[in-house]
Amino acid sequence: MDIVAKITMVASIILMGYSASQVVTSYATLCEKADAFRDLARENETQESDLRRSNLALSLALSIGYVLLVHFSGLVPWISAAIAVKLALTLFFSDRELCMVIRGVEFKKSYFWLDKADAFVNVVLGLLVALFLVL
């Protein structure tokens, strides 16, 4: 196993762990964290556009980095393409969630469950990539 595959495996496990923590987060905890973040943004007088831009830049850089790692690990190209599409959806959900938090919109239960499903798919994605690299 080459170094890129090893780094990809570590990144997959990190993706899996972070996403698993999102899956087990309760609705009440999510609302508390959203309120704390909104209060912090107001205290610092941060503009919505600045928060969205920094969230997009960081998330996009991490997503592109992960897709490139998967691609150069020797997995078939369609797996990299599928991961890119999935992470693009995650970026979309992340941006919507950030907008809801900043604007003070209460999370609907349906969106909460959609966020959980997205995180669960990311857990499965990380696990499958790690398994593909080992097998």
N, C-alpha and C positions, 0 to 999 in steps of 0.2 A: 504494500500500500504506500503510495507516494505521499508527500507532505501536503499537497492540496486536498487529497481525500481525507487526511487526518484532520485538517483544519475544518473541512466541510462537516465531518462527523461531530466535532466539537460545536460548531455553529448550529447544527441540527438539534443537538441535545439542549443547547441554550434556548433555541426557538421552542422546542417542546416544553421545557420547564417554564418559561415565561408564559406561554399560552395555557399551560395547565393551571398556573396560578390565576389566570383570568377566568378559566372555566369554574373554579371553585369559589370565586368571589361572589358574595351574596348581593342582592339588590340593595339592601340597606348600606352595606359597605361601599358599594359603587357610588351611591348618592352622597355619602359622607365625603368620599374622596373628591367627587365633583364639586361639592360646595367649598371644600378647603382650597382646591385649585382655583376656583372662581374668585374666592376672597383674596388669594395671593396675587392673582392677576390684577385685581382692582387696586390692591395696595401699591403695587408697582406701576400702576397706570399703563399697563401694557395694552397695546392695540390688538384687536382681533386679527387683523391682517398680519401683524408681526408673529403672533403665536401660530397662526395657520402656516405661514411661510417656513418658520423654523421646524414645525412638526413635519411638514411635507419634505423639507430638505433632509432632515435626519432619517425619516422613515424611508424615503426614496433611496438614499445612499446605502442604508442597511439592506434594503430589498435587492437593489442592483448587485451589491457585493455578494449576497447569498446566492442569487441566480448565477452569477459568474463563477462562484466556487463550485456550485453543482455542475455547471457546464464543463468546467475544466477538470472535474473529478473523473470524467470518463463515462458519465451516464448518458444515455441516448438523448438527442436534442429535444425530443417531444416532452421529456420530463422537465427539462429546463423551461420550455415554453409554458407548460401547464403550471409550474411553480410561479412563473412571472405573472400569469393571468390571476392566479389565486392571490398573490401578494398585492397586485393592483387593486383587487376587490377589498383586501384588508386596509389598504391605504384610503380607499374611498370611505369605508366605514369609520376609520379613525378620524378622518376630517369631519365627517358628519357628527360624530360624537363630540369632538372638540367644539364645534359650532354650537351644539346644544348646551354644552357646559358653559361656554362663555356668555351666551345669550340668556342663560338662566331658565332654559326650557326643561321641564321635568321629563325624565326618561320614561317613555312608555314601556310597559312590560313586554310588548311585542318586539321593540327594538332591543331591549335587554336580552331577550332570548335569541334574537338574531346575532347579537354580539357574542353570546355564549357559543352558538353554533359555529361562527367564524373562528373563534379561538379553538374549539374542539377540532375543526378541520386542520388548523395549523399544528395541533398536537399530532394528529395522524400523519400529516405531511412530514414533520420532523422525524417521526418514528420510521416512516417508510424510507426516507432518504438515508437515514442511518443504517437501516436493514439492507437496502440495496448496495450500500458501500461495503458492508461486511460480507454479504453473500456473494 
